[in-house]
Amino acid sequence: MKTQYYSATTIDGFIADENNSLDWLFEVDQGGVDPFTGFFTGVGAMAMGSTTYEWIIAHDDALAHPEKWHEPYGDTPTWIFTHRDLPVIPGANLHFVQGDVAPVHRDMTAAAKDKNVWIIGGGELAGQFADQDLLDEIILGVTPVTLGRGSPVLPRRLTSSRLTLIDARPVGQFAYLTYTLAKSS
């Protein structure tokens, strides 16, 4: 079991533009390959921040069309980190939490059973898991896009002493990079 941060990013290091939009991402050709489906078969629990959750609700109109949530994620238990009351997608297995990621991570790993935990986004949330040595892998689908500003992929200082590249492969116009993350000293 691993805790993985899997995200698309621009070559200048952003996961969303300054308006929290991912429209830029859907313009990138994947060459007919869907690496997400293979990745997600290994996921038993996931976490996201409120901005990511709200984007999914708005982009997919998931409150009116909950099947848009269930098609990719099924009944996977999902923890939403937020300080606000958010609408609930009908039928989704959601847990709204706030505060320290460590106790939530324990709950997530228990719910995931022998599968992986996916930190879907944003970068600050993934950084909180990294800060507490709870993040094992970073998987980035790097796109041939620059935004100039937006939400950073991982707003933390992580040097090569902690990151080890274990895989690099092209998929259409994406370059998928996988790094293991060593514990801090």
Secondary structure as the mmCIF struct_conf table of DSSP 4:
data_model
#
loop_
_struct_conf.conf_type_id
_struct_conf.id
_struct_conf.beg_label_comp_id
_struct_conf.beg_label_asym_id
_struct_conf.beg_label_seq_id
_struct_conf.end_label_comp_id
_struct_conf.end_label_asym_id
_struct_conf.end_label_seq_id
STRN STRN1 THR A 3 THR A 10
TURN_TY1_P TURN_TY1_P1 ILE A 11 ASP A 12
BEND BEND1 GLY A 13 GLY A 13
STRN STRN2 PHE A 14 ALA A 16
TURN_TY1_P TURN_TY1_P2 GLU A 18 ASN A 19
BEND BEND2 ASN A 20 ASN A 20
HELX_RH_3T_P HELX_RH_3T_P1 ASP A 23 GLU A 27
BEND BEND3 VAL A 28 VAL A 28
TURN_TY1_P TURN_TY1_P3 GLY A 31 GLY A 32
HELX_RH_AL_P HELX_RH_AL_P1 PRO A 35 PHE A 40
TURN_TY1_P TURN_TY1_P4 THR A 41 GLY A 42
STRN STRN3 VAL A 43 GLY A 49
HELX_RH_AL_P HELX_RH_AL_P2 SER A 50 ASP A 60
TURN_TY1_P TURN_TY1_P5 ASP A 61 ALA A 64
TURN_TY1_P TURN_TY1_P6 PRO A 66 PRO A 66
HELX_RH_AL_P HELX_RH_AL_P3 GLU A 67 TYR A 73
TURN_TY1_P TURN_TY1_P7 GLY A 74 ASP A 75
STRN STRN4 THR A 78 PHE A 81
BEND BEND4 HIS A 83 ARG A 84
HELX_LH_PP_P HELX_LH_PP_P1 PRO A 87 ILE A 89
TURN_TY1_P TURN_TY1_P8 PRO A 90 GLY A 91
STRN STRN5 LEU A 94 VAL A 97
BEND BEND5 GLY A 99 GLY A 99
HELX_RH_AL_P HELX_RH_AL_P4 VAL A 101 ALA A 112
TURN_TY1_P TURN_TY1_P9 LYS A 113 ASP A 114
BEND BEND6 LYS A 115 LYS A 115
STRN STRN6 ASN A 116 GLY A 121
HELX_RH_AL_P HELX_RH_AL_P5 GLY A 123 ASP A 131
TURN_TY1_P TURN_TY1_P10 GLN A 132 ASP A 133
STRN STRN7 GLU A 137 THR A 143
BEND BEND7 PRO A 144 PRO A 144
BEND BEND8 GLY A 148 GLY A 150
STRN STRN8 SER A 151 PRO A 152
BEND BEND9 VAL A 153 VAL A 153
BEND BEND10 ARG A 156 ARG A 156
TURN_TY1_P TURN_TY1_P11 SER A 160 ARG A 162
STRN STRN9 LEU A 163 VAL A 171
TURN_TY1_P TURN_TY1_P12 GLY A 172 GLN A 173
STRN STRN10 PHE A 174 LEU A 181
HELX_LH_PP_P HELX_LH_PP_P2 ALA A 182 SER A 184
#
